Amino acid sequence: MKAIFAILLTLALVNSSLVAKHPLDFSIKRSIMNVMMEVESKLKTNSPLDTVKEVLNEFKGAVNEE
């Protein structure tokens, strides 16, 4: 029982130090599915291809920024 408690305590300490070193970021990020749905809607409405290219470039920039 003491060994299990010691292991759990060790895991909790390691986890807390990792979270402090690499904080979690829950900001809204663009997903590839949302980008593809936006591209599809622009293609269906016959938008200029420059707008589709702009959407894809924005996604590329967001991915590179991460």
CHARMM internal coordinates of N, CA and C (Angstrom, degrees):
IC EDIT
DIST 1 N 1 CA 1.4518
DIST 1 CA 1 C 1.5311
ANGL 1 N 1 CA 1 C 110.33
DIST 1 C 2 N 1.3134
ANGL 1 CA 1 C 2 N 116.43
DIHE 1 N 1 CA 1 C 2 N -42.04
DIST 2 N 2 CA 1.4642
ANGL 1 C 2 N 2 CA 120.08
DIHE 1 CA 1 C 2 N 2 CA 179.75
DIST 2 CA 2 C 1.5227
ANGL 2 N 2 CA 2 C 110.43
DIHE 1 C 2 N 2 CA 2 C -66.13
DIST 2 C 3 N 1.3269
ANGL 2 CA 2 C 3 N 117.10
DIHE 2 N 2 CA 2 C 3 N -35.11
DIST 3 N 3 CA 1.4610
ANGL 2 C 3 N 3 CA 120.85
DIHE 2 CA 2 C 3 N 3 CA -179.99
DIST 3 CA 3 C 1.5287
ANGL 3 N 3 CA 3 C 110.59
DIHE 2 C 3 N 3 CA 3 C -66.09
DIST 3 C 4 N 1.3178
ANGL 3 CA 3 C 4 N 116.74
DIHE 3 N 3 CA 3 C 4 N -41.74
DIST 4 N 4 CA 1.4615
ANGL 3 C 4 N 4 CA 120.90
DIHE 3 CA 3 C 4 N 4 CA 178.95
DIST 4 CA 4 C 1.5218
ANGL 4 N 4 CA 4 C 110.04
DIHE 3 C 4 N 4 CA 4 C -64.25
DIST 4 C 5 N 1.3163
ANGL 4 CA 4 C 5 N 116.89
DIHE 4 N 4 CA 4 C 5 N -42.73
DIST 5 N 5 CA 1.4619
ANGL 4 C 5 N 5 CA 121.06
DIHE 4 CA 4 C 5 N 5 CA 178.19
DIST 5 CA 5 C 1.5264
ANGL 5 N 5 CA 5 C 110.52
DIHE 4 C 5 N 5 CA 5 C -62.47
DIST 5 C 6 N 1.3210
ANGL 5 CA 5 C 6 N 117.22
DIHE 5 N 5 CA 5 C 6 N -40.71
DIST 6 N 6 CA 1.4671
ANGL 5 C 6 N 6 CA 121.38
DIHE 5 CA 5 C 6 N 6 CA 179.93
DIST 6 CA 6 C 1.5284
ANGL 6 N 6 CA 6 C 110.48
DIHE 5 C 6 N 6 CA 6 C -65.83
DIST 6 C 7 N 1.3231
ANGL 6 CA 6 C 7 N 117.20
DIHE 6 N 6 CA 6 C 7 N -40.12
DIST 7 N 7 CA 1.4652
ANGL 6 C 7 N 7 CA 121.03
DIHE 6 CA 6 C 7 N 7 CA 178.74
DIST 7 CA 7 C 1.5271
ANGL 7 N 7 CA 7 C 110.49
DIHE 6 C 7 N 7 CA 7 C -65.32
DIST 7 C 8 N 1.3330
ANGL 7 CA 7 C 8 N 116.76
DIHE 7 N 7 CA 7 C 8 N -44.04
DIST 8 N 8 CA 1.4642
ANGL 7 C 8 N 8 CA 120.66
DIHE 7 CA 7 C 8 N 8 CA 178.86
DIST 8 CA 8 C 1.5260
ANGL 8 N 8 CA 8 C 111.38
DIHE 7 C 8 N 8 CA 8 C -63.43
DIST 8 C 9 N 1.3161
ANGL 8 CA 8 C 9 N 116.61
DIHE 8 N 8 CA 8 C 9 N -40.43
DIST 9 N 9 CA 1.4573
ANGL 8 C 9 N 9 CA 120.94
DIHE 8 CA 8 C 9 N 9 CA 178.09
DIST 9 CA 9 C 1.5309
ANGL 9 N 9 CA 9 C 110.58
DIHE 8 C 9 N 9 CA 9 C -63.73
DIST 9 C 10 N 1.3191
ANGL 9 CA 9 C 10 N 116.11
DIHE 9 N 9 CA 9 C 10 N -42.74
DIST 10 N 10 CA 1.4613
ANGL 9 C 10 N 10 CA 120.61
DIHE 9 CA 9 C 10 N 10 CA 178.55
DIST 10 CA 10 C 1.5253
ANGL 10 N 10 CA 10 C 110.79
DIHE 9 C 10 N 10 CA 10 C -62.94
DIST 10 C 11 N 1.3100
ANGL 10 CA 10 C 11 N 117.31
DIHE 10 N 10 CA 10 C 11 N -44.54
DIST 11 N 11 CA 1.4653
ANGL 10 C 11 N 11 CA 120.95
DIHE 10 CA 10 C 11 N 11 CA 178.18
DIST 11 CA 11 C 1.5247
ANGL 11 N 11 CA 11 C 111.42
DIHE 10 C 11 N 11 CA 11 C -61.76
DIST 11 C 12 N 1.3240
ANGL 11 CA 11 C 12 N 117.21
DIHE 11 N 11 CA 11 C 12 N -40.41
DIST 12 N 12 CA 1.4600
ANGL 11 C 12 N 12 CA 120.78
DIHE 11 CA 11 C 12 N 12 CA 179.09
DIST 12 CA 12 C 1.5276
ANGL 12 N 12 CA 12 C 110.74
DIHE 11 C 12 N 12 CA 12 C -64.30
DIST 12 C 13 N 1.3144
ANGL 12 CA 12 C 13 N 117.38
DIHE 12 N 12 CA 12 C 13 N -41.09
DIST 13 N 13 CA 1.4650
ANGL 12 C 13 N 13 CA 120.76
DIHE 12 CA 12 C 13 N 13 CA 179.86
DIST 13 CA 13 C 1.5266
ANGL 13 N 13 CA 13 C 111.38
DIHE 12 C 13 N 13 CA 13 C -67.06
DIST 13 C 14 N 1.3173
ANGL 13 CA 13 C 14 N 116.63
DIHE 13 N 13 CA 13 C 14 N -42.23
DIST 14 N 14 CA 1.4665
ANGL 13 C 14 N 14 CA 120.42
DIHE 13 CA 13 C 14 N 14 CA 178.99
DIST 14 CA 14 C 1.5235
ANGL 14 N 14 CA 14 C 109.94
DIHE 13 C 14 N 14 CA 14 C -64.28
DIST 14 C 15 N 1.3252
ANGL 14 CA 14 C 15 N 116.62
DIHE 14 N 14 CA 14 C 15 N -42.98
DIST 15 N 15 CA 1.4555
ANGL 14 C 15 N 15 CA 120.93
DIHE 14 CA 14 C 15 N 15 CA -179.89
DIST 15 CA 15 C 1.5247
ANGL 15 N 15 CA 15 C 110.83
DIHE 14 C 15 N 15 CA 15 C -62.79
DIST 15 C 16 N 1.3192
ANGL 15 CA 15 C 16 N 117.67
DIHE 15 N 15 CA 15 C 16 N -43.09
DIST 16 N 16 CA 1.4624
ANGL 15 C 16 N 16 CA 120.03
DIHE 15 CA 15 C 16 N 16 CA -178.86
DIST 16 CA 16 C 1.5292
ANGL 16 N 16 CA 16 C 110.95
DIHE 15 C 16 N 16 CA 16 C -66.51
DIST 16 C 17 N 1.3220
ANGL 16 CA 16 C 17 N 117.47
DIHE 16 N 16 CA 16 C 17 N -35.75
DIST 17 N 17 CA 1.4642
ANGL 16 C 17 N 17 CA 118.53
DIHE 16 CA 16 C 17 N 17 CA 178.62
DIST 17 CA 17 C 1.5207
ANGL 17 N 17 CA 17 C 111.00
DIHE 16 C 17 N 17 CA 17 C -70.55
DIST 17 C 18 N 1.3334
ANGL 17 CA 17 C 18 N 117.85
DIHE 17 N 17 CA 17 C 18 N -34.81
DIST 18 N 18 CA 1.4639
ANGL 17 C 18 N 18 CA 120.64
DIHE 17 CA 17 C 18 N 18 CA 177.40
DIST 18 CA 18 C 1.5262
ANGL 18 N 18 CA 18 C 111.41
DIHE 17 C 18 N 18 CA 18 C -67.68
DIST 18 C 19 N 1.3322
ANGL 18 CA 18 C 19 N 116.15
DIHE 18 N 18 CA 18 C 19 N -39.31
DIST 19 N 19 CA 1.4631
ANGL 18 C 19 N 19 CA 119.68
DIHE 18 CA 18 C 19 N 19 CA 179.49
DIST 19 CA 19 C 1.5250
ANGL 19 N 19 CA 19 C 109.80
DIHE 18 C 19 N 19 CA 19 C -67.52
DIST 19 C 20 N 1.3301
ANGL 19 CA 19 C 20 N 117.25
DIHE 19 N 19 CA 19 C 20 N -35.86
DIST 20 N 20 CA 1.4630
ANGL 19 C 20 N 20 CA 119.69
DIHE 19 CA 19 C 20 N 20 CA 177.81
DIST 20 CA 20 C 1.5252
ANGL 20 N 20 CA 20 C 110.71
DIHE 19 C 20 N 20 CA 20 C -67.84
DIST 20 C 21 N 1.3173
ANGL 20 CA 20 C 21 N 116.85
DIHE 20 N 20 CA 20 C 21 N -37.05
DIST 21 N 21 CA 1.4657
ANGL 20 C 21 N 21 CA 120.83
DIHE 20 CA 20 C 21 N 21 CA -178.79
DIST 21 CA 21 C 1.5299
ANGL 21 N 21 CA 21 C 111.29
DIHE 20 C 21 N 21 CA 21 C -75.51
DIST 21 C 22 N 1.3180
ANGL 21 CA 21 C 22 N 116.90
DIHE 21 N 21 CA 21 C 22 N -38.92
DIST 22 N 22 CA 1.4637
ANGL 21 C 22 N 22 CA 122.82
DIHE 21 CA 21 C 22 N 22 CA -178.66
DIST 22 CA 22 C 1.5231
ANGL 22 N 22 CA 22 C 108.68
DIHE 21 C 22 N 22 CA 22 C -124.94
DIST 22 C 23 N 1.3356
ANGL 22 CA 22 C 23 N 118.13
DIHE 22 N 22 CA 22 C 23 N 84.52
DIST 23 N 23 CA 1.4665
ANGL 22 C 23 N 23 CA 119.90
DIHE 22 CA 22 C 23 N 23 CA -176.79
DIST 23 CA 23 C 1.5306
ANGL 23 N 23 CA 23 C 111.52
DIHE 22 C 23 N 23 CA 23 C -63.44
DIST 23 C 24 N 1.3219
ANGL 23 CA 23 C 24 N 114.94
DIHE 23 N 23 CA 23 C 24 N 147.84
DIST 24 N 24 CA 1.4585
ANGL 23 C 24 N 24 CA 120.67
DIHE 23 CA 23 C 24 N 24 CA 179.85
DIST 24 CA 24 C 1.5221
ANGL 24 N 24 CA 24 C 109.55
DIHE 23 C 24 N 24 CA 24 C -77.27
DIST 24 C 25 N 1.3108
ANGL 24 CA 24 C 25 N 116.35
DIHE 24 N 24 CA 24 C 25 N 139.43
DIST 25 N 25 CA 1.4539
ANGL 24 C 25 N 25 CA 122.47
DIHE 24 CA 24 C 25 N 25 CA -179.43
DIST 25 CA 25 C 1.5190
ANGL 25 N 25 CA 25 C 107.71
DIHE 24 C 25 N 25 CA 25 C -118.53
DIST 25 C 26 N 1.3385
ANGL 25 CA 25 C 26 N 115.71
DIHE 25 N 25 CA 25 C 26 N 108.33
DIST 26 N 26 CA 1.4520
ANGL 25 C 26 N 26 CA 120.06
DIHE 25 CA 25 C 26 N 26 CA -178.26
DIST 26 CA 26 C 1.5253
ANGL 26 N 26 CA 26 C 111.75
DIHE 25 C 26 N 26 CA 26 C -101.62
DIST 26 C 27 N 1.3234
ANGL 26 CA 26 C 27 N 116.97
DIHE 26 N 26 CA 26 C 27 N 22.98
DIST 27 N 27 CA 1.4594
ANGL 26 C 27 N 27 CA 119.72
DIHE 26 CA 26 C 27 N 27 CA 178.16
DIST 27 CA 27 C 1.5322
ANGL 27 N 27 CA 27 C 108.94
DIHE 26 C 27 N 27 CA 27 C -67.78
DIST 27 C 28 N 1.2910
ANGL 27 CA 27 C 28 N 114.31
DIHE 27 N 27 CA 27 C 28 N 157.84
DIST 28 N 28 CA 1.4628
ANGL 27 C 28 N 28 CA 119.46
DIHE 27 CA 27 C 28 N 28 CA -178.37
DIST 28 CA 28 C 1.5269
ANGL 28 N 28 CA 28 C 108.53
DIHE 27 C 28 N 28 CA 28 C -73.22
DIST 28 C 29 N 1.3029
ANGL 28 CA 28 C 29 N 115.38
DIHE 28 N 28 CA 28 C 29 N 122.40
DIST 29 N 29 CA 1.4563
ANGL 28 C 29 N 29 CA 121.16
DIHE 28 CA 28 C 29 N 29 CA 179.34
DIST 29 CA 29 C 1.5239
ANGL 29 N 29 CA 29 C 108.15
DIHE 28 C 29 N 29 CA 29 C -114.63
DIST 29 C 30 N 1.2920
ANGL 29 CA 29 C 30 N 114.74
DIHE 29 N 29 CA 29 C 30 N 150.66
DIST 30 N 30 CA 1.4562
ANGL 29 C 30 N 30 CA 119.14
DIHE 29 CA 29 C 30 N 30 CA 179.31
DIST 30 CA 30 C 1.5201
ANGL 30 N 30 CA 30 C 109.30
DIHE 29 C 30 N 30 CA 30 C -76.30
DIST 30 C 31 N 1.3009
ANGL 30 CA 30 C 31 N 115.99
DIHE 30 N 30 CA 30 C 31 N 132.81
DIST 31 N 31 CA 1.4585
ANGL 30 C 31 N 31 CA 119.98
DIHE 30 CA 30 C 31 N 31 CA 176.13
DIST 31 CA 31 C 1.5195
ANGL 31 N 31 CA 31 C 108.73
DIHE 30 C 31 N 31 CA 31 C -100.65
DIST 31 C 32 N 1.3041
ANGL 31 CA 31 C 32 N 115.64
DIHE 31 N 31 CA 31 C 32 N 155.91
DIST 32 N 32 CA 1.4591
ANGL 31 C 32 N 32 CA 120.42
DIHE 31 CA 31 C 32 N 32 CA -179.17
DIST 32 CA 32 C 1.5302
ANGL 32 N 32 CA 32 C 110.54
DIHE 31 C 32 N 32 CA 32 C -63.42
DIST 32 C 33 N 1.3372
ANGL 32 CA 32 C 33 N 116.50
DIHE 32 N 32 CA 32 C 33 N -31.24
DIST 33 N 33 CA 1.4667
ANGL 32 C 33 N 33 CA 119.79
DIHE 32 CA 32 C 33 N 33 CA 179.57
DIST 33 CA 33 C 1.5295
ANGL 33 N 33 CA 33 C 110.55
DIHE 32 C 33 N 33 CA 33 C -65.98
DIST 33 C 34 N 1.3329
ANGL 33 CA 33 C 34 N 116.74
DIHE 33 N 33 CA 33 C 34 N -43.07
DIST 34 N 34 CA 1.4659
ANGL 33 C 34 N 34 CA 119.79
DIHE 33 CA 33 C 34 N 34 CA 178.40
DIST 34 CA 34 C 1.5223
ANGL 34 N 34 CA 34 C 111.05
DIHE 33 C 34 N 34 CA 34 C -64.60
DIST 34 C 35 N 1.3175
ANGL 34 CA 34 C 35 N 116.62
DIHE 34 N 34 CA 34 C 35 N -39.31
DIST 35 N 35 CA 1.4660
ANGL 34 C 35 N 35 CA 120.22
DIHE 34 CA 34 C 35 N 35 CA 179.49
DIST 35 CA 35 C 1.5173
ANGL 35 N 35 CA 35 C 110.22
DIHE 34 C 35 N 35 CA 35 C -65.06
DIST 35 C 36 N 1.3167
ANGL 35 CA 35 C 36 N 117.50
DIHE 35 N 35 CA 35 C 36 N -43.88
DIST 36 N 36 CA 1.4647
ANGL 35 C 36 N 36 CA 120.20
DIHE 35 CA 35 C 36 N 36 CA -179.35
DIST 36 CA 36 C 1.5319
ANGL 36 N 36 CA 36 C 111.28
DIHE 35 C 36 N 36 CA 36 C -66.63
DIST 36 C 37 N 1.3293
ANGL 36 CA 36 C 37 N 117.47
DIHE 36 N 36 CA 36 C 37 N -35.56
DIST 37 N 37 CA 1.4688
ANGL 36 C 37 N 37 CA 119.83
DIHE 36 CA 36 C 37 N 37 CA 176.66
DIST 37 CA 37 C 1.5316
ANGL 37 N 37 CA 37 C 110.35
DIHE 36 C 37 N 37 CA 37 C -66.33
DIST 37 C 38 N 1.3372
ANGL 37 CA 37 C 38 N 116.59
DIHE 37 N 37 CA 37 C 38 N -38.63
DIST 38 N 38 CA 1.4617
ANGL 37 C 38 N 38 CA 120.11
DIHE 37 CA 37 C 38 N 38 CA 177.53
DIST 38 CA 38 C 1.5316
ANGL 38 N 38 CA 38 C 110.83
DIHE 37 C 38 N 38 CA 38 C -66.06
DIST 38 C 39 N 1.3265
ANGL 38 CA 38 C 39 N 116.31
DIHE 38 N 38 CA 38 C 39 N -41.71
DIST 39 N 39 CA 1.4738
ANGL 38 C 39 N 39 CA 120.00
DIHE 38 CA 38 C 39 N 39 CA 177.55
DIST 39 CA 39 C 1.5220
ANGL 39 N 39 CA 39 C 110.01
DIHE 38 C 39 N 39 CA 39 C -63.17
DIST 39 C 40 N 1.3228
ANGL 39 CA 39 C 40 N 117.04
DIHE 39 N 39 CA 39 C 40 N -43.21
DIST 40 N 40 CA 1.4672
ANGL 39 C 40 N 40 CA 120.51
DIHE 39 CA 39 C 40 N 40 CA 179.56
DIST 40 CA 40 C 1.5236
ANGL 40 N 40 CA 40 C 111.28
DIHE 39 C 40 N 40 CA 40 C -60.96
DIST 40 C 41 N 1.3322
ANGL 40 CA 40 C 41 N 116.55
DIHE 40 N 40 CA 40 C 41 N -43.18
DIST 41 N 41 CA 1.4661
ANGL 40 C 41 N 41 CA 118.65
DIHE 40 CA 40 C 41 N 41 CA -179.54
DIST 41 CA 41 C 1.5265
ANGL 41 N 41 CA 41 C 111.30
DIHE 40 C 41 N 41 CA 41 C -66.15
DIST 41 C 42 N 1.3321
ANGL 41 CA 41 C 42 N 116.62
DIHE 41 N 41 CA 41 C 42 N -36.34
DIST 42 N 42 CA 1.4660
ANGL 41 C 42 N 42 CA 119.18
DIHE 41 CA 41 C 42 N 42 CA 178.21
DIST 42 CA 42 C 1.5288
ANGL 42 N 42 CA 42 C 110.91
DIHE 41 C 42 N 42 CA 42 C -68.25
DIST 42 C 43 N 1.3280
ANGL 42 CA 42 C 43 N 117.43
DIHE 42 N 42 CA 42 C 43 N -36.85
DIST 43 N 43 CA 1.4670
ANGL 42 C 43 N 43 CA 120.30
DIHE 42 CA 42 C 43 N 43 CA 177.93
DIST 43 CA 43 C 1.5265
ANGL 43 N 43 CA 43 C 111.49
DIHE 42 C 43 N 43 CA 43 C -69.16
DIST 43 C 44 N 1.3460
ANGL 43 CA 43 C 44 N 116.70
DIHE 43 N 43 CA 43 C 44 N -37.04
DIST 44 N 44 CA 1.4633
ANGL 43 C 44 N 44 CA 119.89
DIHE 43 CA 43 C 44 N 44 CA 179.50
DIST 44 CA 44 C 1.5201
ANGL 44 N 44 CA 44 C 111.93
DIHE 43 C 44 N 44 CA 44 C -67.58
DIST 44 C 45 N 1.3399
ANGL 44 CA 44 C 45 N 116.29
DIHE 44 N 44 CA 44 C 45 N -32.20
DIST 45 N 45 CA 1.4647
ANGL 44 C 45 N 45 CA 119.66
DIHE 44 CA 44 C 45 N 45 CA -179.84
DIST 45 CA 45 C 1.5241
ANGL 45 N 45 CA 45 C 112.21
DIHE 44 C 45 N 45 CA 45 C -89.67
DIST 45 C 46 N 1.3320
ANGL 45 CA 45 C 46 N 116.11
DIHE 45 N 45 CA 45 C 46 N 9.84
DIST 46 N 46 CA 1.4698
ANGL 45 C 46 N 46 CA 122.15
DIHE 45 CA 45 C 46 N 46 CA 178.32
DIST 46 CA 46 C 1.5231
ANGL 46 N 46 CA 46 C 112.72
DIHE 45 C 46 N 46 CA 46 C 57.47
DIST 46 C 47 N 1.3201
ANGL 46 CA 46 C 47 N 115.73
DIHE 46 N 46 CA 46 C 47 N 39.91
DIST 47 N 47 CA 1.4658
ANGL 46 C 47 N 47 CA 120.29
DIHE 46 CA 46 C 47 N 47 CA 174.84
DIST 47 CA 47 C 1.5207
ANGL 47 N 47 CA 47 C 109.22
DIHE 46 C 47 N 47 CA 47 C -69.36
DIST 47 C 48 N 1.3269
ANGL 47 CA 47 C 48 N 117.17
DIHE 47 N 47 CA 47 C 48 N 156.24
DIST 48 N 48 CA 1.4652
ANGL 47 C 48 N 48 CA 119.00
DIHE 47 CA 47 C 48 N 48 CA 177.03
DIST 48 CA 48 C 1.5243
ANGL 48 N 48 CA 48 C 110.56
DIHE 47 C 48 N 48 CA 48 C -61.69
DIST 48 C 49 N 1.3176
ANGL 48 CA 48 C 49 N 115.56
DIHE 48 N 48 CA 48 C 49 N 148.59
DIST 49 N 49 CA 1.4609
ANGL 48 C 49 N 49 CA 120.08
DIHE 48 CA 48 C 49 N 49 CA -178.91
DIST 49 CA 49 C 1.5259
ANGL 49 N 49 CA 49 C 112.41
DIHE 48 C 49 N 49 CA 49 C -65.09
DIST 49 C 50 N 1.3264
ANGL 49 CA 49 C 50 N 116.60
DIHE 49 N 49 CA 49 C 50 N -21.52
DIST 50 N 50 CA 1.4684
ANGL 49 C 50 N 50 CA 119.53
DIHE 49 CA 49 C 50 N 50 CA 177.00
DIST 50 CA 50 C 1.5221
ANGL 50 N 50 CA 50 C 111.14
DIHE 49 C 50 N 50 CA 50 C -63.73
DIST 50 C 51 N 1.3398
ANGL 50 CA 50 C 51 N 117.68
DIHE 50 N 50 CA 50 C 51 N -35.03
DIST 51 N 51 CA 1.4638
ANGL 50 C 51 N 51 CA 119.27
DIHE 50 CA 50 C 51 N 51 CA 178.77
DIST 51 CA 51 C 1.5255
ANGL 51 N 51 CA 51 C 110.86
DIHE 50 C 51 N 51 CA 51 C -69.69
DIST 51 C 52 N 1.3328
ANGL 51 CA 51 C 52 N 116.86
DIHE 51 N 51 CA 51 C 52 N -36.71
DIST 52 N 52 CA 1.4642
ANGL 51 C 52 N 52 CA 120.45
DIHE 51 CA 51 C 52 N 52 CA 176.47
DIST 52 CA 52 C 1.5243
ANGL 52 N 52 CA 52 C 109.79
DIHE 51 C 52 N 52 CA 52 C -65.12
DIST 52 C 53 N 1.3225
ANGL 52 CA 52 C 53 N 115.61
DIHE 52 N 52 CA 52 C 53 N -43.16
DIST 53 N 53 CA 1.4625
ANGL 52 C 53 N 53 CA 120.12
DIHE 52 CA 52 C 53 N 53 CA 178.44
DIST 53 CA 53 C 1.5259
ANGL 53 N 53 CA 53 C 110.55
DIHE 52 C 53 N 53 CA 53 C -62.23
DIST 53 C 54 N 1.3220
ANGL 53 CA 53 C 54 N 117.26
DIHE 53 N 53 CA 53 C 54 N -38.20
DIST 54 N 54 CA 1.4640
ANGL 53 C 54 N 54 CA 121.26
DIHE 53 CA 53 C 54 N 54 CA 178.64
DIST 54 CA 54 C 1.5282
ANGL 54 N 54 CA 54 C 111.38
DIHE 53 C 54 N 54 CA 54 C -64.25
DIST 54 C 55 N 1.3294
ANGL 54 CA 54 C 55 N 117.09
DIHE 54 N 54 CA 54 C 55 N -41.37
DIST 55 N 55 CA 1.4662
ANGL 54 C 55 N 55 CA 120.98
DIHE 54 CA 54 C 55 N 55 CA 177.79
DIST 55 CA 55 C 1.5232
ANGL 55 N 55 CA 55 C 110.19
DIHE 54 C 55 N 55 CA 55 C -61.51
DIST 55 C 56 N 1.3259
ANGL 55 CA 55 C 56 N 116.24
DIHE 55 N 55 CA 55 C 56 N -44.90
DIST 56 N 56 CA 1.4625
ANGL 55 C 56 N 56 CA 119.90
DIHE 55 CA 55 C 56 N 56 CA -179.58
DIST 56 CA 56 C 1.5261
ANGL 56 N 56 CA 56 C 111.86
DIHE 55 C 56 N 56 CA 56 C -67.29
DIST 56 C 57 N 1.3279
ANGL 56 CA 56 C 57 N 117.06
DIHE 56 N 56 CA 56 C 57 N -36.81
DIST 57 N 57 CA 1.4633
ANGL 56 C 57 N 57 CA 120.08
DIHE 56 CA 56 C 57 N 57 CA 177.36
DIST 57 CA 57 C 1.5291
ANGL 57 N 57 CA 57 C 111.91
DIHE 56 C 57 N 57 CA 57 C -67.50
DIST 57 C 58 N 1.3446
ANGL 57 CA 57 C 58 N 116.88
DIHE 57 N 57 CA 57 C 58 N -36.54
DIST 58 N 58 CA 1.4684
ANGL 57 C 58 N 58 CA 120.60
DIHE 57 CA 57 C 58 N 58 CA 176.07
DIST 58 CA 58 C 1.5279
ANGL 58 N 58 CA 58 C 110.25
DIHE 57 C 58 N 58 CA 58 C -63.07
DIST 58 C 59 N 1.3394
ANGL 58 CA 58 C 59 N 116.67
DIHE 58 N 58 CA 58 C 59 N -42.19
DIST 59 N 59 CA 1.4596
ANGL 58 C 59 N 59 CA 120.17
DIHE 58 CA 58 C 59 N 59 CA 178.19
DIST 59 CA 59 C 1.5117
ANGL 59 N 59 CA 59 C 110.37
DIHE 58 C 59 N 59 CA 59 C -64.30
DIST 59 C 60 N 1.3130
ANGL 59 CA 59 C 60 N 116.97
DIHE 59 N 59 CA 59 C 60 N -42.83
DIST 60 N 60 CA 1.4752
ANGL 59 C 60 N 60 CA 120.92
DIHE 59 CA 59 C 60 N 60 CA 178.64
DIST 60 CA 60 C 1.5196
ANGL 60 N 60 CA 60 C 110.68
DIHE 59 C 60 N 60 CA 60 C -60.88
DIST 60 C 61 N 1.3243
ANGL 60 CA 60 C 61 N 116.70
DIHE 60 N 60 CA 60 C 61 N -41.86
DIST 61 N 61 CA 1.4559
ANGL 60 C 61 N 61 CA 120.52
DIHE 60 CA 60 C 61 N 61 CA 177.66
DIST 61 CA 61 C 1.5228
ANGL 61 N 61 CA 61 C 112.90
DIHE 60 C 61 N 61 CA 61 C -63.96
DIST 61 C 62 N 1.3488
ANGL 61 CA 61 C 62 N 115.59
DIHE 61 N 61 CA 61 C 62 N -39.88
DIST 62 N 62 CA 1.4668
ANGL 61 C 62 N 62 CA 119.62
DIHE 61 CA 61 C 62 N 62 CA 178.95
DIST 62 CA 62 C 1.5244
ANGL 62 N 62 CA 62 C 110.77
DIHE 61 C 62 N 62 CA 62 C -65.80
DIST 62 C 63 N 1.3227
ANGL 62 CA 62 C 63 N 117.09
DIHE 62 N 62 CA 62 C 63 N -38.88
DIST 63 N 63 CA 1.4657
ANGL 62 C 63 N 63 CA 120.98
DIHE 62 CA 62 C 63 N 63 CA 179.09
DIST 63 CA 63 C 1.5218
ANGL 63 N 63 CA 63 C 110.18
DIHE 62 C 63 N 63 CA 63 C -67.69
DIST 63 C 64 N 1.3291
ANGL 63 CA 63 C 64 N 117.34
DIHE 63 N 63 CA 63 C 64 N -43.09
DIST 64 N 64 CA 1.4603
ANGL 63 C 64 N 64 CA 120.68
DIHE 63 CA 63 C 64 N 64 CA 178.76
DIST 64 CA 64 C 1.5178
ANGL 64 N 64 CA 64 C 111.29
DIHE 63 C 64 N 64 CA 64 C -64.62
DIST 64 C 65 N 1.3169
ANGL 64 CA 64 C 65 N 117.59
DIHE 64 N 64 CA 64 C 65 N -34.03
DIST 65 N 65 CA 1.4572
ANGL 64 C 65 N 65 CA 122.10
DIHE 64 CA 64 C 65 N 65 CA 179.76
DIST 65 CA 65 C 1.5267
ANGL 65 N 65 CA 65 C 111.53
DIHE 64 C 65 N 65 CA 65 C -66.38
DIST 65 C 66 N 1.3303
ANGL 65 CA 65 C 66 N 115.81
DIHE 65 N 65 CA 65 C 66 N -36.60
DIST 66 N 66 CA 1.4740
ANGL 65 C 66 N 66 CA 120.02
DIHE 65 CA 65 C 66 N 66 CA 179.26
DIST 66 CA 66 C 1.5060
ANGL 66 N 66 CA 66 C 108.95
DIHE 65 C 66 N 66 CA 66 C -66.72
END
COOR INIT
IC SEED 1 N 1 CA 1 C
IC BUILD
